[in-house]
Amino acid sequence: MRINFMETRLIKEKGVNYDNMISINNPESIVEALNSLMDMDTLTVEKLVLVCLDTKNKIMSINQISQGTVNASLVSPREVFQMALLQGASSIVVAHNHPSGNAKPSSEDINVTSRLEEAGKILGVKLLDHLIIGDGRHVSLREKGYIG
């Protein structure tokens, strides 16, 4: 039987300078960063992104985790936390857009948030928020009480 020796590497694909923010302290600052870098308000398909933060709540990276259709996107805690752990993130924020423009959370959004929060507790990476962005508005699931 052959046993493979493996090595995991994290490769930075690209970077941008973003001087508008020192650290994340509210949902609006994340939405501002995402809209200026990715223009999440105007996307025609649903995308879920992961924002990895360091111990001072500074953005380490923004990673697209999944891209769905007009009204759905698949997300698994495995994919979310794999990237966060590789980067040594202290905490994370996940965000996705609703191409319909309606930022109201669906029952699936709430379920995913609960699963991500539980997984984060086990792994030691805190889920700070799950943001839904649509048509110039956003909803923070922390502010709505879905994250403890």
C-alpha positions, -999 to +999 in steps of 0.1 A: +000+000+000+013+034-009+009+063+015+010+099+001+027+127+019+007+159+015+014+196+019-012+224+021-004+258+008-024+290+007-017+311-024-028+347-026-044+352-060-045+390-060-048+420-036-061+455-036-054+485-015-084+496+006-077+525+029-113+534+039-113+511+070-091+504+099-112+477+115-147+463+113-170+475+140-204+474+125-223+458+096-222+489+075-184+489+074-185+454+059-212+462+034-193+493+024-161+473+018-180+446-001-199+470-023-168+490-032-147+459-040-173+436-055-205+457-060-227+430-044-258+452-049-257+447-086-249+410-090-274+389-110-267+356-092-264+348-056-228+348-042-217+340-007-185+356+005-163+350+035-146+379+052-117+367+074-107+390+102-077+391+125-077+397+163-082+434+158-111+429+134-091+440+104-099+424+071-074+398+062-092+386+031-124+384+012-131+350-004-160+339-026-172+306-012-201+298-035-220+311-065-255+301-070-284+309-093-308+338-093-324+326-060-301+300-044-266+294-033-252+263-016-230+267+015-214+243+038-196+251+071-168+229+057-160+253+029-164+284+050-142+273+078-116+256+056-106+290+042-108+307+076-086+281+093-060+282+065-057+319+070-056+318+108-087+340+110-098+349+146-133+357+134-154+358+103-183+375+086-203+358+059-223+378+034-244+371+004-266+390-019-302+385-029-304+394-066-342+400-062-333+430-041-352+418-011-327+415+018-351+397+041-335+365+054-351+332+042-355+302+066-325+286+048-304+317+056-313+314+092-305+277+093-271+282+076-263+309+101-271+287+130-249+259+116-220+283+109-222+297+145-221+262+160-192+251+138-173+283+147-177+276+184-163+242+180-134+254+158-126+285+178-134+310+150-162+333+159-190+341+135-195+379+140-223+383+115-241+370+085-252+399+062-277+398+034-273+425+008-299+435-017-309+467-037-291+492-015-302+476+017-287+450+041-299+429+070-276+418+098-286+385+112-267+394+144-288+426+148-320+405+142-310+382+171-301+351+151-265+351+163-257+351+200 
